[in-house]
Amino acid sequence: MDDFDELRREVRAFVAQALPENTREKVRLGLEISKSETVEWQRRLAERGWLVPHWPRAWQGADWSSARHAVLQEELVLAHAPETGGMSIGMIGPILIRYGTPAQQDYFLPRIVNLEHWWCQGYSEPNAGSDLASLTTRAVRKTRDDGTDVYVVNGSKIWTSYAQYADWIFCLVRTDTEARTQEGISFLLIDMRSPGVSVRPLIGIHGWHLFNQVFFDDVEVPVSMRVGDENAGWTIAKSLLEHERLNLARVAENRRRLAKVRAIGAEVQEAGEPLLQRPWFARRLHELEVRVETLAATVLRFRRLERARGTLGPETGMLKLLGSRLIQDIENLAVDALGPETLAYDRAAHFEPGATQPGHCAYAPAASARRFVTRGYTIAGGSSEIQHELLAKQVLAL
């Protein structure tokens, strides 16, 4: 038994009692979860003290280690609970704790924890995705007639997840066009209700509204909403990258999705026997099982290095590479196993359990959509091509 066995039992018992059954079933089947369902679940976690346990106690956290927090997150995922990290808790919160001014911390952190503010991330642009340092959204400083210093922001951000719900966006903007690309970027907090901010939905081939393009037209942002020094935004944006990639390995999510594929294999038949007994399916399933456990062992090794050294290096990029490709292969096997059932397109079946036609597998309605969603996993967070290049240069010194 390890040190976290008791925590695992506590989490399992809590989720069994607190997670609404309809929400659990939607996550299990891969259906879309609404903002209200996510917020309701986060409220229950907050009441238990598990919404931000990795934050400092000064900000309603519990000073948990990254390893202890990872155990909590893994158990929540395996129990089919909605994602709880996201941009608010997992990204901007830790950035403000580390780099924010006291005024920014006092205003924003309590509102994140009490779920009053929903955040989105403004990094990628139409011509600055994997090459993020080439971003062109411009912020020009000026003084208003009333003496207030502001930045006037113009440009756009793209692939902005859930911007349709967001109250605030944290943005990388260019504040110096003469400096080297990485050195002329600042980190701004922008109210989505500001005049000049507009959101255009981007509906993917999967039919779901996950992404958006956000436009800034002469948007005035108080200089007090800048995090860190002017032109120091690149350093701030990178600060959590190595730790984020431990999560981008998606070990728990891969395990949960692999359990879904096993369930499909037990239910769906071919030539009069379950797919689990068919050589083509069993071979691919076993290969995926080995890859998942190998990835899990590698993440564990990195966590031990983190505890020993206090930091991680660019080699964590391999975790993102392996995890994102693995999840795609799992979803490909799910679609291959379900076959023509996944071709039927019914929007209602993407939102509520029980909409499956009689005799069809309950996993079928969202299977194709889930596969298409995961196609972006090897692009978002740094494309696989860029990750390979960074590993070659920074780790292998090629």
Secondary structure, 3 states (H helix, E strand, C coil): CCCCHHHHHHHHHHHHHHCCHHHHHHHHHCCCCCHHHHHHHHHHHHHHCCCCCCCCHHHCCCCCCHHHHHHHHHHHHHCCCCCCCHHHHHHHHHHHHHHCCHHHHHHHHHHHHCCCCCEEEECCECCECCCHHHCCCEEEEEECCCCCEEEEEEEEEECCCCCCCCCEEEEEEECCCCCCHHHHEEEEEEECCCCCEEEEEECCCCCCCCEEEEEEEEEEEEHHHEECCCCCHHHHHHCCHHHHHHHHCCHHHHHHHHHHHHHHHHHCEECCEEHHHCHHHHHHHHHHHHHHHHHHHHHHHHHHHHHHHCCCCHHHHHHHHHHHHHHHHHHHHHHHHHHHHHHCCCHHHHCCCCCCCCCCCCCCCCHHHHHHHHHHHHCCCCCHHHHHHHHHHHHCCC
